[in-house]
Amino acid sequence: MQAPLKDGEHVLLHFGAVDWQATVYVNGKETGTHAGGYQSFSQDITAALKDGENEIIVKVYDPTSEGVGPHGKQVLNPANIYYTPSSGIWQTVWVETVPAAYIADLTLTPDVDKNVLNVSVNAPAGTNVELIASDNGTEVSKIKGKAGSLLKLPVKNAKLWSPASPFLYDLTVKLSKGNKTVDEVKSYFGMRKIAIQKDEKGVDRIFLNNKPYFNLGTLDQGFWPDGLYTAPTDNALKFDIEAIKAMGFNTIRKHIKVEPARWYYHTDKLGMLVWQDFVNPNQGLPEGAKAEYEKETKETLEQLHNYPSITTWVIFNEKWGAYDQQRITEWVKSADPSRIVNGHSGEMLYVNEQLRSPSPNAWVSADMTDVHSYPDPMNAPAEPGKARVLGEFGGIGVFIPEHQWNTGSAWGYIQEKPAALAAKYTIMNQHLKLLEADGLSGSIYTQPFDVEGEQNGLLTYDREVVKIPFEQMRNIHASLNPDLGTVPQVTAMNADLTDPVVAYSKMLQEYVGGRRDVSFLFNLAMMAKQAGDKTGANLAGSAYIASLQAPYSPEQLDLILQFTNSTKDKGFAVLQQQLQSSNSQLEKRPVTVKLMNIVFKDVIDPVLQKSTDPDWSAIANSIKPYGDPGEEIYLRAKTVYTFNKQDWSNYASAANTYLEKYGQNIPEQERNMFRQAIDNNKNQ
């Protein structure tokens, strides 16, 4: 219900974020549009309102990874290090009534060296403002001036903000016309300085409040199993930051996502440095992607400017959609000189000490050199005036049964058992300490929480199990982060450190003894994989599949796909049925490819291995029970075989049929090669 407005009041409709393009209708009237899945926006809907009930409708278009807008790690076909997409309204929506003249926005920039807070108040021209800073109710200073002008609020003998002591001043802003106060808002600010400066040995390092400060961080992606981009509650947002601080970190790299305002409030309040990634554009850079990236990046810079916890902007990650690096780095530095800029995190990416992609002039105009190194840490190159940081490392995969998004997945750059994780992680941090002595200024471990198929978090995706006890992690980190401040009280179950092989052996004995209940078979299959018993995994997986009945849940189908390796497996028939079902919850192309590979291994390849002149008619008859996957792999096998043998008399008909029926499934380069061979054969 909308109450009558008075004295020229306005009603504003606020959106935290809508992914991606939103069109808003109030009582059937379009009030505006907004493009950008991570930026807040507001609309003045006063003219569209009526007395009594009002209707608000939001229409959303979101092409995710297929569009021109920045989308981060959410993609339409999630796999590996890319995750399930989100769409629509994923942050808070609220309505606000404001006076005719009101305070629309504040820009707050601390200057520690000059003992002032620089303030600009966005309000109507001709109005005046008064700023009052206070410390727990005691006034510290105040100043008056014109709205829209740069005001310098004195903060003498400032209590400086840091992760160990996250002190925040209260700020009251009053807006007046003549002698009458017409609007008032309350906010807060922190006095802190971030810069690249030389230590006593002349080494360029990251300084916080004019002192060297090692940024001991972790890569937080901000996904939740029950809401994807959206946390279930405000306490869930807060818990993640508290848990990371309880682990002993002082820095979060917020990875390719912009969080709700409350998340940054909690980092300010709890004390946590934030490296804020901008959200990468479509990596293919289709027409319009660059302009949209820069528009949304500008909005992000403005939206997040006032949070003292944000100390570093990260522009590009590992060349994902990167372009015009020097220009954009210099633009960001000019737009916000109060922070340092990581122009390109991981443009040089090392995996097992091998450089994947050389990059000349990798960190042009940036404030730091940054490498990614998986799994073991390494230092970035030294360049004059730049700090050296390790933008990502680690990725130790540890599988915790019954706490997974994708059952059976245990992805990480390396695999460890829970009992061995602490030792391996300790060694990594000992090397970080050595690298710090050699000039390293910061490190970002991958990662605090498992995410979907990735099992390389220090906590499980459901936030229920911590893989190294919190206190032990704080002790491991103490040499690099000795002044943690107040440690948040968070709880999670400690991982079961029982050797998975021992635990699995006990479960296997129960199977030998005749235990066959469905949940037990599922857990046994997962434990067998963790223990490395392929025979046992196939045995338990097959028994589990045999116990299932249609309709199958997505989790059951995923496991059926994992444990189907032969045409004789029951899962093979189930997957064939799923391909033919219009209601299947499986993505059909990957299933088709898996069945094709199985048919080739079981049916076609044994014939090709035994004969230099295979009977293709007999093979064609043998694959008939396997439907479309059988026919597609038969035609592919015959095309590739005759091509390699230069058997042009049989090649042309096989290749023509293959291309006609299944050409859309073949990579363009290979498709062109087959067609060229057909044309060449015609000319002979």
C-alpha positions as CSV (number, residue, x, y, z in Angstrom):
1,M,0.0,0.0,0.0
2,Q,1.3,3.5,-0.9
3,A,0.5,6.2,1.6
4,P,-0.2,9.7,0.2
5,L,2.9,11.8,-0.4
6,K,3.4,15.3,1.0
7,D,5.5,18.4,0.4
8,G,7.0,17.2,-2.9
9,E,8.2,13.9,-1.6
10,H,9.6,11.3,-4.0
11,V,9.5,7.5,-3.9
12,L,12.6,5.7,-5.0
13,L,12.8,2.1,-6.0
14,H,16.2,0.6,-5.3
15,F,17.7,-2.7,-6.6
16,G,20.9,-4.1,-5.2
17,A,21.5,-6.0,-8.4
18,V,19.6,-7.7,-11.2
19,D,21.3,-10.0,-13.6
20,W,21.5,-8.8,-16.4
21,Q,19.1,-6.4,-18.2
22,A,16.1,-5.2,-16.2
23,T,13.0,-3.3,-17.4
24,V,10.8,-2.1,-14.6
25,Y,7.0,-1.5,-14.9
26,V,4.9,0.3,-12.2
27,N,1.2,-0.1,-12.6
28,G,1.8,-1.1,-16.2
29,K,4.0,2.0,-17.0
30,E,7.7,1.4,-17.9
31,T,9.8,3.4,-15.5
32,G,13.2,2.6,-16.8
33,T,15.8,0.0,-17.7
34,H,19.2,-1.0,-16.4
35,A,21.9,-3.3,-17.9
36,G,24.6,-4.7,-15.6
37,G,24.3,-7.8,-13.4
38,Y,26.4,-6.6,-10.5
39,Q,25.6,-2.9,-10.1
40,S,22.9,-1.3,-7.9
41,F,20.4,1.1,-9.5
42,S,17.5,3.2,-8.5
43,Q,14.4,4.7,-10.1
44,D,12.2,7.6,-9.1
45,I,8.7,5.9,-9.5
46,T,6.7,8.8,-8.0
47,A,4.8,9.7,-11.2
48,A,3.7,6.1,-11.8
49,L,2.2,5.6,-8.4
50,K,-1.4,5.7,-7.3
51,D,-3.2,5.7,-4.0
52,G,-3.8,2.3,-2.6
53,E,-2.1,-0.9,-3.9
54,N,0.6,-0.6,-6.6
55,E,2.0,-3.3,-8.9
56,I,5.7,-3.6,-9.7
57,I,6.8,-6.0,-12.4
58,V,10.5,-6.5,-13.4
59,K,11.3,-8.1,-16.8
60,V,14.8,-9.6,-17.0
61,Y,16.9,-10.7,-20.0
62,D,20.1,-12.6,-19.2
63,P,22.2,-14.3,-21.9
64,T,24.9,-15.0,-19.3
65,S,28.1,-16.2,-21.1
66,E,26.5,-15.8,-24.5
67,G,25.9,-12.0,-24.2
68,V,28.0,-8.9,-24.2
69,G,27.8,-8.2,-20.5
70,P,30.4,-9.2,-17.9
71,H,29.3,-12.5,-16.4
72,G,32.2,-13.8,-14.2
73,K,32.5,-17.5,-13.6
74,Q,28.8,-18.3,-14.1
75,V,28.2,-19.8,-17.6
76,L,25.4,-21.5,-19.4
77,N,27.2,-24.8,-19.5
78,P,29.0,-25.1,-16.2
79,A,32.0,-27.4,-15.9
80,N,35.5,-27.5,-14.2
81,I,36.2,-24.0,-12.9
82,Y,33.0,-22.5,-14.3
83,Y,29.8,-22.6,-12.3
84,T,26.0,-22.7,-12.5
85,P,24.5,-19.4,-13.8
86,S,22.2,-17.0,-11.9
87,S,19.6,-14.8,-13.4
88,G,17.1,-12.2,-12.3
89,I,16.9,-10.3,-9.0
90,W,19.6,-11.6,-6.8
91,Q,20.1,-8.8,-4.3
92,T,17.8,-6.8,-2.0
93,V,15.0,-4.6,-3.4
94,W,13.5,-1.8,-1.3
95,V,11.4,1.3,-1.6
96,E,12.4,4.6,0.0
97,T,10.4,7.9,0.5
98,V,12.7,11.0,0.3
99,P,12.0,14.7,0.6
100,A,11.8,17.0,-2.3
101,A,15.5,17.9,-1.8
102,Y,17.5,15.0,-0.6
103,I,21.0,13.6,-0.3
104,A,21.5,11.2,-3.2
105,D,25.0,10.0,-2.5
106,L,28.3,10.5,-0.6
107,T,31.9,10.2,-1.8
108,L,34.3,9.6,1.1
109,T,38.0,9.4,0.6
110,P,40.4,9.3,3.7
111,D,43.7,11.1,3.6
112,V,45.7,9.8,6.5
113,D,48.8,11.9,5.8
114,K,46.8,15.2,5.9
115,N,44.5,14.1,8.7
116,V,41.3,14.8,6.7
117,L,38.4,13.0,5.2
118,N,37.6,14.3,1.7
119,V,33.8,14.4,1.3
120,S,31.5,15.3,-1.6
121,V,27.7,15.3,-1.1
122,N,25.5,14.7,-4.1
123,A,22.5,16.9,-3.4
124,P,20.6,19.7,-5.3
125,A,22.5,22.8,-6.2
126,G,22.0,25.7,-3.9
127,T,21.7,23.5,-0.8
128,N,24.1,23.5,2.2
129,V,25.6,20.5,4.1
130,E,26.9,20.0,7.5
131,L,29.3,17.0,8.3
132,I,29.7,15.7,11.8
133,A,32.3,13.0,12.7
134,S,31.9,11.2,16.0
135,D,33.6,8.4,18.0
136,N,31.1,6.3,19.9
137,G,28.8,9.3,20.4
138,T,31.5,11.8,21.1
139,E,31.9,14.5,18.4
140,V,35.3,14.6,16.8
141,S,34.9,17.4,14.3
142,K,32.4,19.1,12.0
143,I,32.4,21.3,8.9
144,K,29.8,23.1,6.8
145,G,29.9,23.8,3.1
146,K,28.0,23.6,-0.2
147,A,26.5,20.5,-1.7
148,G,28.6,19.2,-4.6
149,S,31.8,20.8,-3.5
150,L,34.8,19.0,-2.1
151,L,34.8,19.4,1.7
152,K,37.8,18.5,4.0
153,L,36.6,17.1,7.3
154,P,39.4,17.3,9.9
155,V,40.3,14.0,11.7
156,K,43.2,14.8,14.0
157,N,45.1,12.1,15.8
158,A,43.0,9.6,13.8
159,K,42.4,6.1,15.0
160,L,43.6,4.2,11.9
161,W,41.6,1.4,10.4
162,S,43.3,-2.0,9.9
163,P,42.4,-5.7,10.0
164,A,43.8,-5.9,13.6
165,S,41.9,-2.7,14.7
166,P,39.0,-2.0,12.3
167,F,38.0,1.3,13.9
168,L,35.1,3.1,12.1
169,Y,34.0,6.7,12.8
170,D,30.3,7.6,12.6
171,L,29.3,10.3,10.1
172,T,26.2,12.4,10.1
173,V,25.3,14.5,7.1
174,K,22.7,17.2,7.2
175,L,21.2,18.9,4.2
176,S,19.6,22.4,4.6
177,K,17.9,25.1,2.5
178,G,18.0,28.4,4.2
179,N,17.9,27.7,7.9
180,K,15.9,24.5,7.6
181,T,17.3,21.0,7.7
182,V,15.5,19.1,4.9
183,D,17.3,15.8,4.9
184,E,19.7,13.9,7.1
185,V,21.7,10.6,6.6
186,K,24.1,8.6,8.7
187,S,27.1,6.7,7.5
188,Y,30.6,5.8,8.6
189,F,34.2,5.9,7.4
190,G,37.6,4.5,8.2
191,M,40.9,6.3,8.1
192,R,43.4,4.1,6.3
193,K,46.1,4.5,3.6
194,I,47.2,1.9,1.1
195,A,50.3,2.5,-1.0
196,I,53.4,1.0,-2.6
197,Q,56.4,2.2,-0.6
198,K,60.0,1.2,0.0
199,D,60.9,-0.6,3.2
200,E,64.1,0.0,5.2
201,K,66.1,-2.1,2.7
202,G,64.7,-0.3,-0.3
203,V,62.3,-3.1,-1.4
204,D,59.0,-2.0,-2.9
205,R,56.2,-3.5,-0.8
206,I,52.5,-3.0,0.0
207,F,52.2,-0.5,2.9
208,L,49.1,-0.1,5.1
209,N,49.1,3.1,7.1
210,N,52.7,3.8,6.2
211,K,54.0,0.4,7.4
212,P,54.8,-2.8,5.4
213,Y,51.8,-5.1,5.6
214,F,51.9,-8.6,4.1
215,N,48.5,-9.3,2.4
216,L,47.8,-12.9,3.5
217,G,44.7,-13.7,1.4
218,T,42.4,-16.2,0.0
219,L,40.3,-16.4,-3.2
220,D,36.7,-16.0,-2.3
221,Q,34.2,-16.7,-5.1
222,G,31.0,-16.0,-3.2
223,F,28.9,-19.0,-4.3
224,W,26.4,-20.9,-2.0
225,P,24.9,-24.3,-2.7
226,D,21.4,-23.2,-1.9
227,G,21.4,-19.8,-3.6
228,L,24.4,-19.7,-6.0
229,Y,25.2,-16.0,-6.2
230,T,22.7,-15.2,-3.3
231,A,23.6,-16.0,0.3
232,P,20.7,-17.5,2.3
233,T,21.0,-14.8,5.0
234,D,22.9,-11.8,6.1
235,N,24.5,-14.0,8.8
236,A,25.7,-16.3,6.0
237,L,27.5,-13.3,4.4
238,K,29.0,-12.4,7.7
239,F,30.0,-16.1,8.5
240,D,32.2,-16.4,5.4
241,I,34.2,-13.3,6.4
242,E,34.4,-14.4,10.0
243,A,35.5,-17.9,9.0
244,I,38.3,-16.5,6.8
245,K,39.5,-14.3,9.6
246,A,39.3,-17.2,12.0
247,M,41.6,-19.1,9.7
248,G,44.2,-16.4,10.2
249,F,43.9,-14.5,6.9
250,N,43.9,-10.7,6.7
251,T,42.9,-10.3,3.0
252,I,40.1,-11.6,0.7
253,R,40.4,-11.5,-3.0
254,K,36.8,-11.2,-4.1
255,H,37.0,-13.2,-7.3
256,I,35.2,-11.9,-10.4
257,K,32.0,-11.0,-8.5
258,V,30.6,-7.9,-6.8
259,E,28.8,-8.7,-3.5
260,P,25.9,-7.0,-1.9
261,A,26.6,-3.8,0.1
262,R,26.2,-5.8,3.4
263,W,29.2,-8.0,2.6
264,Y,31.5,-5.0,2.3
265,Y,30.0,-3.6,5.5
266,H,31.0,-6.8,7.3
267,T,34.6,-6.6,5.9
268,D,34.8,-3.0,7.1
269,K,33.4,-3.9,10.5
270,L,35.3,-7.2,11.1
271,G,38.6,-6.0,9.6
272,M,39.5,-7.6,6.3
273,L,41.4,-6.2,3.4
274,V,39.7,-6.7,0.1
275,W,41.2,-7.1,-3.4
276,Q,38.2,-6.4,-5.5
277,D,38.1,-8.0,-9.0
278,F,36.2,-6.4,-11.7
279,V,33.9,-8.8,-13.5
280,N,35.4,-10.1,-16.7
281,P,33.7,-9.5,-20.0
282,N,32.7,-12.2,-22.4
283,Q,36.1,-13.7,-23.2
284,G,35.4,-13.8,-26.9
285,L,34.9,-10.0,-26.8
286,P,31.9,-9.8,-29.2
287,E,30.9,-6.4,-30.6
288,G,29.7,-4.3,-27.7
289,A,31.5,-6.2,-24.9
290,K,34.3,-3.7,-24.4
291,A,31.9,-0.8,-24.0
292,E,29.7,-2.7,-21.7
293,Y,32.7,-3.8,-19.6
294,E,33.9,-0.3,-19.2
295,K,30.5,1.1,-18.4
296,E,29.9,-1.5,-15.7
297,T,33.5,-1.1,-14.3
298,K,32.9,2.6,-13.9
299,E,29.7,1.9,-12.0
300,T,31.5,-0.6,-9.8
301,L,34.2,2.0,-9.0
302,E,31.6,4.5,-7.9
303,Q,29.4,2.0,-6.1
304,L,32.2,0.6,-3.9
305,H,34.3,3.7,-3.4
306,N,33.5,4.4,0.2
307,Y,34.4,1.0,1.8
308,P,37.8,1.4,3.6
309,S,38.3,-2.4,3.5
310,I,38.7,-2.3,-0.3
311,T,42.4,-1.5,-0.9
312,T,43.1,-3.0,-4.3
313,W,41.4,-3.1,-7.7
314,V,42.0,-6.2,-9.9
315,I,41.3,-5.4,-13.5
316,F,41.9,-8.6,-15.5
317,N,42.3,-12.2,-14.4
318,E,44.5,-14.6,-16.5
319,K,43.8,-12.9,-19.8
320,W,40.1,-13.5,-19.6
321,G,38.6,-11.0,-22.0
322,A,41.7,-8.8,-21.6
323,Y,42.3,-5.8,-23.9
324,D,43.8,-2.3,-23.8
325,Q,45.5,-3.2,-20.6
326,Q,47.6,0.0,-20.3
327,R,44.8,2.4,-21.0
328,I,42.3,0.7,-18.6
329,T,44.9,0.4,-15.8
330,E,45.8,4.1,-16.1
331,W,42.1,5.0,-16.3
332,V,41.3,3.1,-13.0
333,K,44.3,4.6,-11.3
334,S,43.2,8.1,-12.3
335,A,39.6,7.4,-11.3
336,D,40.6,6.2,-7.8
337,P,44.1,7.3,-6.8
338,S,43.3,6.3,-3.2
339,R,43.8,2.6,-3.9
340,I,46.5,0.4,-5.6
341,V,45.8,-1.3,-8.8
342,N,46.6,-4.9,-9.9
343,G,46.3,-4.4,-13.6
344,H,46.5,-8.1,-14.4
345,S,46.4,-10.9,-11.9
346,G,47.9,-14.1,-13.3
347,E,48.7,-12.9,-16.8
348,M,51.7,-15.2,-16.2
349,L,50.2,-18.5,-15.1
350,Y,52.5,-21.3,-13.9
351,V,51.2,-24.9,-13.5
352,N,53.7,-27.3,-12.0
353,E,56.4,-24.7,-12.7
354,Q,55.6,-24.5,-16.4
355,L,54.7,-21.1,-17.8
356,R,51.5,-21.6,-19.8
357,S,51.5,-18.4,-21.8
358,P,54.3,-15.8,-22.0
359,S,53.3,-12.2,-21.8
360,P,55.5,-9.2,-22.7
361,N,55.0,-6.1,-20.6
362,A,52.6,-8.1,-18.4
363,W,52.0,-5.5,-15.7
364,V,52.2,-2.3,-17.6
365,S,51.3,0.8,-15.5
366,A,50.1,-1.4,-12.6
367,D,51.2,-1.1,-8.9
368,M,52.3,-4.7,-8.7
369,T,53.7,-7.7,-10.5
370,D,51.5,-10.7,-10.1
371,V,51.8,-14.4,-11.0
372,H,49.6,-17.4,-10.5
373,S,51.4,-20.6,-9.5
374,Y,49.7,-24.0,-9.0
375,P,50.1,-25.8,-6.8
376,D,53.3,-24.5,-5.1
377,P,54.0,-20.8,-4.3
378,M,56.6,-18.7,-6.2
379,N,57.6,-15.1,-6.3
380,A,56.6,-12.6,-9.0
381,P,59.4,-10.7,-10.9
382,A,60.8,-7.6,-9.4
383,E,60.1,-4.3,-11.3
384,P,60.9,-0.8,-10.0
385,G,58.1,0.8,-8.1
386,K,55.9,-2.3,-8.1
387,A,55.1,-4.7,-5.2
388,R,55.5,-8.4,-5.9
389,V,52.5,-10.6,-5.2
390,L,51.3,-14.2,-5.7
391,G,47.8,-13.7,-7.0
392,E,46.8,-17.4,-6.8
393,F,48.4,-20.6,-5.6
394,G,47.5,-23.8,-3.9
395,G,44.3,-25.6,-5.0
396,I,44.8,-28.7,-2.9
397,G,41.9,-31.0,-3.6
398,V,40.5,-32.8,-0.5
399,F,37.3,-34.9,-0.9
400,I,34.9,-34.9,2.1
401,P,32.2,-37.6,1.6
402,E,28.6,-36.4,1.9
403,H,29.6,-32.7,1.7
404,Q,29.8,-32.3,-2.1
405,W,27.9,-30.5,-4.8
406,N,29.0,-32.9,-7.6
407,T,29.1,-36.4,-6.1
408,G,32.4,-38.2,-6.9
409,S,34.2,-35.0,-7.9
410,A,37.4,-34.2,-6.1
411,W,39.0,-31.6,-8.4
412,G,42.1,-29.8,-7.4
413,Y,45.5,-29.0,-8.9
414,I,46.8,-31.8,-6.6
415,Q,44.9,-34.3,-4.4
416,E,45.6,-35.0,-0.8
417,K,43.8,-37.0,2.0
418,P,42.5,-34.9,4.9
419,A,45.2,-36.1,7.3
420,A,48.0,-35.0,4.9
421,L,46.5,-31.6,4.0
422,A,47.7,-29.7,7.1
423,A,51.3,-30.8,6.5
424,K,51.3,-29.9,2.9
425,Y,49.6,-26.5,3.6
426,T,52.1,-25.8,6.4
427,I,55.0,-26.4,4.0
428,M,53.5,-24.0,1.5
429,N,53.2,-21.3,4.1
430,Q,56.8,-21.9,5.2
431,H,57.8,-21.2,1.6
432,L,55.7,-18.1,1.6
433,K,57.7,-16.8,4.6
434,L,60.9,-17.4,2.7
435,L,59.5,-15.6,-0.3
436,E,58.4,-12.7,1.9
437,A,62.0,-12.2,2.9
438,D,62.9,-12.2,-0.8
439,G,60.4,-9.4,-1.5
440,L,56.9,-10.9,-1.7
441,S,54.2,-8.6,-0.5
442,G,51.1,-10.7,-0.7
443,S,49.6,-14.1,-1.5
444,I,46.2,-15.5,-2.3
445,Y,45.4,-19.1,-1.5
446,T,42.9,-21.0,-3.6
447,Q,40.5,-21.2,-1.8
448,P,38.4,-20.8,1.4
449,F,35.4,-22.9,0.4
450,D,34.7,-25.7,-2.1
451,V,32.7,-24.5,-5.1
452,E,30.5,-26.9,-7.0
453,G,32.9,-29.3,-8.7
454,E,36.0,-27.9,-7.0
455,Q,37.0,-29.6,-3.8
456,N,40.0,-27.4,-3.1
457,G,38.5,-25.3,-0.3
458,L,39.6,-25.2,3.3
459,L,35.9,-25.5,4.2
460,T,33.3,-27.6,2.4
461,Y,30.8,-26.0,0.1
462,D,28.0,-26.3,2.7
463,R,30.3,-24.6,5.2
464,E,29.9,-27.6,7.6
465,V,33.3,-29.2,7.7
466,V,36.7,-27.4,8.1
467,K,39.6,-29.5,6.7
468,I,42.2,-28.0,9.0
469,P,41.0,-26.9,12.4
470,F,40.7,-23.1,12.7
471,E,43.2,-22.7,15.5
472,Q,45.8,-24.8,13.7
473,M,45.4,-22.6,10.6
474,R,45.9,-19.5,12.6
475,N,49.1,-21.0,14.0
476,I,50.3,-21.8,10.5
477,H,49.6,-18.2,9.4
478,A,50.9,-16.5,12.4
479,S,54.4,-15.7,11.1
480,L,52.9,-13.8,8.1
481,N,49.9,-12.3,10.0
482,P,51.1,-11.9,13.6
483,D,48.5,-9.2,14.6
484,L,45.1,-10.8,13.9
485,G,43.1,-8.7,16.3
486,T,39.9,-10.1,17.7
487,V,39.3,-13.7,16.5
488,P,35.7,-14.3,15.5
489,Q,34.0,-17.3,17.1
490,V,32.9,-19.6,14.3
491,T,32.2,-23.3,14.4
492,A,32.4,-26.1,11.9
493,M,33.0,-29.8,12.2
494,N,36.7,-30.8,11.9
495,A,37.4,-33.2,9.0
496,D,37.6,-36.9,9.9
497,L,41.4,-37.5,9.8
498,T,40.9,-41.3,9.6
499,D,42.9,-42.6,6.7
500,P,40.3,-43.0,3.9
501,V,41.9,-46.3,2.9
502,V,41.4,-47.7,6.5
503,A,37.8,-46.3,6.6
504,Y,37.1,-47.7,3.1
505,S,38.4,-51.1,4.0
506,K,36.0,-51.3,7.0
507,M,33.1,-50.3,4.7
508,L,34.2,-52.9,2.1
509,Q,34.1,-55.6,4.7
510,E,30.5,-54.6,5.4
511,Y,29.8,-55.1,1.7
512,V,31.5,-58.5,1.8
513,G,29.3,-59.3,4.7
514,G,26.2,-58.6,2.6
515,R,25.3,-54.9,3.3
516,R,23.5,-53.5,0.3
517,D,21.3,-50.5,1.4
518,V,21.3,-47.7,-1.1
519,S,22.9,-44.9,0.9
520,F,25.7,-47.3,2.0
521,L,26.4,-48.3,-1.7
522,F,26.6,-44.7,-2.7
523,N,29.1,-43.8,0.1
524,L,31.1,-47.0,-0.6
525,A,31.4,-46.0,-4.3
526,M,32.7,-42.5,-3.3
527,M,35.1,-43.9,-0.7
528,A,36.4,-46.5,-3.1
529,K,37.3,-43.7,-5.6
530,Q,39.0,-41.7,-2.8
531,A,41.0,-44.8,-1.7
532,G,42.1,-45.5,-5.3
533,D,40.3,-48.9,-5.5
534,K,39.0,-48.8,-9.1
535,T,37.7,-52.4,-8.9
536,G,35.8,-51.6,-5.7
537,A,34.5,-48.4,-7.1
538,N,33.1,-50.1,-10.2
539,L,31.6,-52.9,-8.0
540,A,29.9,-50.5,-5.6
541,G,28.9,-48.1,-8.3
542,S,27.3,-50.9,-10.4
543,A,25.5,-52.2,-7.3
544,Y,24.2,-48.7,-6.5
545,I,23.0,-48.2,-10.0
546,A,21.2,-51.6,-10.0
547,S,19.4,-50.5,-6.9
548,L,17.9,-47.3,-8.5
549,Q,14.6,-46.9,-10.3
550,A,13.3,-44.2,-12.6
551,P,12.6,-41.4,-12.4
552,Y,16.2,-40.5,-11.5
553,S,17.3,-37.4,-9.6
554,P,20.1,-35.2,-11.1
555,E,22.5,-36.5,-8.4
556,Q,21.7,-40.1,-9.3
557,L,22.1,-39.5,-13.0
558,D,25.5,-37.8,-12.4
559,L,26.7,-40.9,-10.5
560,I,25.3,-43.2,-13.2
561,L,27.3,-41.3,-15.8
562,Q,30.5,-41.6,-13.6
563,F,30.2,-45.3,-13.1
564,T,29.1,-46.4,-16.6
565,N,32.2,-47.6,-18.4
566,S,31.0,-50.6,-20.5
567,T,28.1,-51.4,-22.8
568,K,27.3,-54.3,-20.3
569,D,26.9,-51.9,-17.4
570,K,23.3,-51.3,-16.3
571,G,24.0,-47.6,-16.4
572,F,24.6,-47.8,-20.2
573,A,20.9,-48.8,-20.8
574,V,19.8,-46.1,-18.4
575,L,21.7,-43.4,-20.2
576,Q,20.4,-44.7,-23.6
577,Q,16.9,-44.2,-22.2
578,Q,17.7,-40.7,-20.9
579,L,18.9,-39.7,-24.3
580,Q,15.5,-40.7,-25.8
581,S,13.5,-39.0,-23.0
582,S,12.2,-35.5,-23.4
583,N,12.1,-35.1,-19.6
584,S,15.7,-36.0,-18.9
585,Q,17.7,-33.7,-16.6
586,L,21.0,-34.6,-18.2
587,E,22.8,-32.5,-20.7
588,K,22.5,-34.8,-23.7
589,R,25.6,-34.1,-25.7
590,P,28.2,-35.1,-23.0
591,V,26.1,-38.3,-22.4
592,T,26.1,-39.0,-26.2
593,V,29.9,-38.5,-26.4
594,K,30.5,-40.8,-23.4
595,L,28.3,-43.6,-24.9
596,M,30.1,-43.1,-28.2
597,N,33.4,-43.7,-26.5
598,I,32.2,-46.8,-24.7
599,V,30.8,-48.3,-27.9
600,F,34.1,-47.6,-29.7
601,K,36.1,-49.2,-26.9
602,D,33.9,-52.3,-26.5
603,V,32.6,-52.9,-30.0
604,I,34.6,-51.2,-32.8
605,D,38.2,-50.9,-31.6
606,P,38.6,-54.7,-30.9
607,V,37.7,-55.4,-34.6
608,L,40.1,-52.7,-35.9
609,Q,42.9,-54.0,-33.7
610,K,42.5,-57.5,-35.2
611,S,42.1,-56.8,-38.9
612,T,43.8,-54.6,-41.5
613,D,40.7,-55.0,-43.7
614,P,37.8,-54.7,-41.3
615,D,34.3,-55.7,-42.4
616,W,32.5,-52.5,-42.0
617,S,29.1,-54.1,-42.8
618,A,29.5,-56.5,-39.9
619,I,30.5,-53.6,-37.6
620,A,27.4,-51.7,-38.7
621,N,25.2,-54.6,-37.7
622,S,27.0,-54.9,-34.3
623,I,26.4,-51.3,-33.3
624,K,22.6,-51.3,-34.1
625,P,21.6,-51.9,-30.5
626,Y,23.3,-48.7,-29.4
627,G,21.1,-46.2,-31.3
628,D,22.3,-42.8,-32.4
629,P,25.6,-42.9,-30.3
630,G,26.4,-46.2,-32.0
631,E,25.7,-44.9,-35.5
632,E,27.6,-41.6,-34.9
633,I,30.7,-43.3,-33.6
634,Y,30.5,-45.9,-36.3
635,L,30.5,-43.3,-39.0
636,R,33.2,-41.3,-37.3
637,A,35.4,-44.4,-36.9
638,K,35.0,-45.4,-40.5
639,T,35.6,-41.8,-41.7
640,V,38.8,-41.4,-39.6
641,Y,40.0,-45.0,-40.4
642,T,39.6,-44.7,-44.2
643,F,41.1,-41.2,-44.1
644,N,44.2,-42.3,-42.2
645,K,44.5,-45.4,-44.6
646,Q,43.9,-43.2,-47.6
647,D,41.2,-45.7,-48.6
648,W,39.5,-43.1,-50.8
649,S,37.1,-45.6,-52.4
650,N,35.3,-46.1,-49.1
651,Y,36.2,-42.7,-47.5
652,A,33.9,-40.5,-49.6
653,S,30.6,-42.2,-48.8
654,A,31.4,-42.6,-45.1
655,A,32.6,-39.0,-44.8
656,N,29.6,-37.6,-46.7
657,T,27.1,-39.5,-44.6
658,Y,29.0,-38.5,-41.4
659,L,29.1,-34.8,-42.3
660,E,25.5,-34.8,-43.4
661,K,24.2,-36.4,-40.2
662,Y,26.5,-35.2,-37.6
663,G,28.6,-32.4,-39.0
664,Q,27.2,-29.9,-36.5
665,N,29.0,-31.9,-33.8
666,I,32.4,-31.8,-35.4
667,P,35.0,-29.0,-34.8
668,E,35.1,-26.6,-37.7
669,Q,38.8,-27.3,-38.5
670,E,38.2,-31.1,-38.6
671,R,35.0,-30.6,-40.7
672,N,36.9,-28.6,-43.2
673,M,39.7,-31.2,-43.4
674,F,37.2,-34.0,-44.1
675,R,35.5,-31.9,-46.8
676,Q,38.8,-31.0,-48.4
677,A,39.7,-34.7,-48.6
678,I,36.4,-35.4,-50.3
679,D,37.0,-32.7,-52.9
680,N,40.6,-33.8,-53.5
681,N,39.3,-37.4,-54.0
682,K,36.7,-36.2,-56.6
683,N,39.5,-34.6,-58.6
684,Q,41.6,-37.7,-58.8
